[in-house]
Amino acid sequence: MTQSEQAQKTELLAELEATCHRTFELVDSLSDEQLEVPYHPGVNPPLWEMGHASFFYEVFVFNLLDGTPSYDPSMDDLWD
């Protein structure tokens, strides 16, 4: 990997880390009532969407770019 590619990789991982922290801040600021949504066949609960998106970032970005193992491998089958 060239020095430029390494710098790009480092920058991308840092941006993803910042995005992760900001997402947690936003979700943590919501009350339980705000996280509940009425059932609709085409709408998933917000926490499910967040978990699913996190799984894909972990598997397809962090694992592939950084070699970081899954935070909790037992959850891989649930989200995949």
Secondary structure as UniProt FT lines:
FT   HELIX           3..28
FT   HELIX           32..35
FT   TURN            41..42
FT   HELIX           46..57
FT   HELIX           58..66
FT   HELIX           73..75
FT   HELIX           76..79
//
